Amino acid sequence: MSKKEIRTEGLAARRAIPYPRVKEMSKMVQQNLSGLSQYRSARRIASYVAREDEVHTVPILERALAEGKSVLVPKVDGATDSLLFFEIKSAKELSDGYFGILEPAKREAPVPLSTTELVLVPLVAWDTRGYRVGYGGGYFDKALSERGKSAAVGLAFESQAVPRIPESPSDVRLDMLVTEARVLKFSPMQVNR
């Protein structure tokens, strides 16, 4: 299957989940994430802000802030077709941005992703090797290539799994994936720093 076909299938699978079930499964993903030593020890995390049918991340942001963690959220830079990450102090600072996704207001300067310990990554489909398909713009792959030693953690539902995603040179493999049912670790050397 091509990435385009996988993307179509993954979006259909996710959109078929009734919203109350998305909320319920998101809570299970959030619980699995919060149990990870990599999450607990992280002082600074970066996270996407979810669309309605994705794993909900605002509760993760709020929890991390309440725990005293520094939280970075991406903002699309249309001039360079890339993501810039800005620190937020509250989820209330987010407003509609590019693609209708909540974004932080621009501040003095973006914060390098390499200063985080954990980056939460959106996806449309995933395989058990750690490869993902996103929305097709390559925004997160570009950002992840500059994350330094920070662990890239995909958040997804089990129904978004596919047998195999064809990889290309620009793809950045996830270090871990958290679903409502399990946690998968793909590159132990990176996630056990």
N, C-alpha and C positions, 0 to 999 in steps of 0.2 A: 504494500500500500504506500502511496505517496504521502508526504507530510500534509498536503492539502486535503487529501481524503481522510487522513487521521484527524486533522483539525475539525473537519465537518462532523465526523463521527463522535469525537470527544465533546464538542459543543452540544450536539444533540443529546448525548448521554447525560450531560450535566443539566441541561435545560429540562430534561424529563423528570428530574427530581422535584417533587412538590416542595414549596418554600418552607412549610413547617419541618419537613424532613431535612432540608438544607441546614436550618437553624440547629436542629438536634444533632446532626452529624458534625457540624462545625464545632459544637461544644465538645464532642469526643476528640476531634482533631486538636483543639485547643488544650484539652486535658493531656493528651499524649505528648504534645509539644512541651508543656510546662513541666512534665516529668523528666525531660532530657537533661542530663548533666551539662550539655553544651548550652542549653537555654539558661539554666540556673546560674551558671558561672559567667555568662556574658554580661559585660558592663554596658555595652552599646550594641543595639541591634538595628537592622534596617528591615523594613517591611513594605510590601505593596499594600494598597488599600483595595479591598475586594469589591467586585461587582456583586450584585444581589445573588447570583447563582453560584458564586465561588465560595470557597471556605472563608467564612467571615473573619476578618482580621482586626476590626476596630476593638473588640474585646481583648485581643492579644496586645494591641498598642496600649490600651488603658491599663491592663494588668502590669505590663512592663514599666510603664510610667509610675504606677503606684508602688512598684517594687524598687524604685529609685534608679532604674536603668535609663540610659540615654536612648532616644528613639529617633531614627531617621526615616523619612518618607520621601519617595521619589516624586519629582516634578518633570514633566516632559519639556525638554528644550527643543522647540520646533525648528530653531535655526540650525541645530547640529544633528537632529534626529537622535538624541541621546537622552538619558536620564540623569538628572542632577538630584542629589539627596540633600535634604534640609532637615535640621533637627526641629522637632515639635515638642511642646510642653503639655499639650492637650489635644485630644481628637477634635475638639471644637474649633481648632485653628484650620481645619481642612475645609475646602470648598470646591465646587465643581471646576474641573480642569479639562485637560486634553482628553478626548474620547469620552467625556462625561464622567471620568473617574475623579474621585476626590483627591486633591493635591494640597500641599502646604503653600502658604503665601511665600513668595520669594523673600529671602533675607539677605544679609550682607554678602555671604559667600557660601557656596555649597560645601558640604563636608565629604571628604574622600571616603568611599566605601571601604577602603583598606583600613580604616580606623575602627571598623566594627569587628565583632567576633562571630556574628550570625547574620545571614541575609535570608529573609523569607521570600520565596520566589513563587509567582503565580504560574499556572500552567493549564493547558487544555487537555493534554493527554500525557501519559508517562509509561515507561517500561521498567522492568526489574533490573535493568543495567544502569539506571540513573539518567537516562536521556528523557527529554521532555519536548513537547511541542507547545509553543505559546500561541500568540495571536498572529504571528507572521512578520512583525516589524523588526525583530531582532534586538529590541531595546534592552531586555534583561540580559541576553547573551553578551552584548557589548559591555554593559555595566559589570556583569560577573567576571569578565576577563580582567577587570581592574580591582578585584576585591582583595587581593593579597592573600593572607592566610585565613580570612573569614570563611566559615562553613556556609555553603549554599544549601538551603533546606527548602525543598518543594513542599507545598501544602496542597493536598488533593483528596478526592473521594476515590474509593476503590473502583467505582464504575467507570472511571476515566482511564483505567489501565488498558494497555494494548500489548499484544505479544512482542512487537519489536518496532522501534522508531528508527528509521534510516538516519544515520548521523552524517553531518557535513562538517568541514573544517572549522566553521565559525561557531558550532554548537559547544556550549559549555556544560559538561556533565554535572549533575547534582552530587553533593556529598551525602545527602540524606533525603528521605522522603517521609512525610508524616501523613497518614490517612486516619480515618475514623477507626480502623481496625488494627493498624500496626505501624511500626517504625522500621524503615529500611535504611541500612547504612551501606554506601557504595564504595567509599574510599577511606578505610580505617586510618590510614596514615594522616590524612588531613583532619578528620573529625576527632581524633584522640590527642590533639595537641596539648 
